[in-house]
Amino acid sequence: MTRYLFVLLLIFSASLPAATIDDVTRRGSLRCGVSTGLAGFALKNAQGKWQGFDVDMCRAVAAAVLGDAEKVEFVPLKSDERIPALASGKVDVLARNTTWTLSRDLDMGISFAATVYYDGQGFMVARASGKRSALELDGARICVQKGSTSEINVRGYFSVNRMKYTAVMADSPGEALQAFMEGRCDAITSDHSQLYALRSTTPRPADYRVLPEVISQEPLSLAVREGDDRWRKVVQWTVFNMINAEYLGVDQRNVQRVMENARRPETLKLLGLHQDVGRGVGLKPGWSGRIIQQVGNYGEIFDRNLGKGSGLGIGRGLNALWNDGGLMYAPPVR
């Protein structure tokens, strides 16, 4: 009986699809789904090289798995293409401003690995308007993307606050921005991150103000195909260790020195130097240290793409570490 069960297990395991980490390793490159072009998150520079926050998340995974952050094939995806592309295997991981929601997590054949940016819908106005709060928008004309959750959220916000507004519909964020700049509406609404990105594309970004109110929950997260727990853990702990590295003060400038002198088990595990950590999912010793060496910790990635070192100038806000008033919190390295 025992031998019979063993044979059945062998047949069953042989019929299972190969783990994604094995496919990526065999291929020698990571296929990562990103936006077709969003400043600060995923956009080609003048030399044709992809750069941005989401791009660096892809590179971090490649550094962990393949030892080289440049071994990434970026696959630009439109909004309605992103989830089918991941579920069908066209990409290995999705890093494309995708909100972790109930229906997406349970019904669409994908699994969310980790939240990398806590976002939320807001409003942008011209500084000349003098408005500093969304509560001052009673009676305003609001540019909003047609058929989006933004349309639903703005309706709810104005209703709850007993204010009136006129919706000016647009087919895309770009069209909404154009209508706003032409004076056809008094404010534009979208996710805060997208508002900052849109503002950065205007001739005079300083002429526009993103108002402080956040009217929805939009945890932007990395996603993988459902059913591959090994791969989910790889992507998840790539993010977790970048957050832990910032908390522990390990960055691109000092990581080599820390690696050479590390003795404490926690530090060895953080940097992927403990022989046993990661082996069970297919990662090789040093995997986490390579992430920090080649891409950086979470704070470095945020600052150079979205924060003080970028053209967007987004404050850390909810994306600050947990010990600095934010929500960025990772399981401990022990």
Secondary structure, 3 states (H helix, E strand, C coil): CHHHHHHHHHHHHHHCCCCHHHHHHHHCCEEEEEECCECCCEEECCCCCEECHHHHHHHHHHHHHHCCCCCEEEEEECCCCHHHHHHHCCCCEECCCCECCHHHHHHCCEEEEEEEEEECEEEEEEHHHCCCCHHHCCCEEEEEECCCHHHHHHHHHHHHCCCCEEEEEECCHHHHHHHHHCCCCCEEEEEHHHHHHHHHCCCCHHHEEECCCCCCCEEEEEEEECCCHHHHHHHHHHHHHHHHHHHCCCCCCCHHHHHHHCCCHHHHHHCCCCCCCCHHHCCCCCHHHHHHHHCCCHHHHHHHHCCCCCCCCCCCHHHCEHHHCCCECCCCCC
